[in-house]
Amino acid sequence: MCIVFQVSRSGYYKWRTAKPTPQAILKALLLKRIAYHFDASQGRYGSPKITILLEREGYKISERTIGKYMRELGLRSCNAKRAPQSTKKGQHNGKEEH
């Protein structure tokens, strides 16, 4: 099998017995927390709000990193559509009707 995948035996066994790094463990935990907060907000919260929530939980992580992780998970917040601005009765384009 090592010949087929063109890897050395020692490289295969090193990969097989390798333990996850602290960074990998933290990333996996953050991915779970991001997905939790995103689902809890029904898909409304983006990276700025999730960053605030994670800071409250004690994690120190940048908004940019949260954004990267959200893209990695395929999460995108929905933006609320603004209601069209109405004009005052009798006014259009700054001119009053007489």
QUINOR-V407603 format. One record per pair of residues at least 24 apart in sequence whose ideal C-beta (glycine too) atoms are under 10 Angstrom apart, sorted by the first residue. I is the first residue (numbers start at 1). J is the second residue. Records with the same first field share a line. If there is no record, write none. Layout:
# QUINOR-V407603
I = J / J
This chain:
# QUINOR-V407603
26 = 59 / 61
27 = 61 / 65 / 69 / 72
29 = 59
30 = 54 / 59 / 61 / 65 / 66 / 69
31 = 69 / 70 / 72 / 73 / 75
32 = 73
33 = 57 / 59 / 61 / 66 / 69
34 = 61 / 66 / 67 / 69 / 70 / 72 / 73 / 75
35 = 69 / 70 / 73 / 75
37 = 66 / 75
38 = 70 / 73 / 75 / 76 / 77
39 = 75
41 = 77 / 78
42 = 77 / 78
43 = 75 / 76 / 77 / 78
44 = 77 / 78 / 79 / 80
45 = 70 / 75 / 77 / 78
46 = 70 / 75 / 76 / 77 / 78 / 79
47 = 71 / 75 / 77
48 = 77
49 = 77
50 = 75 / 77
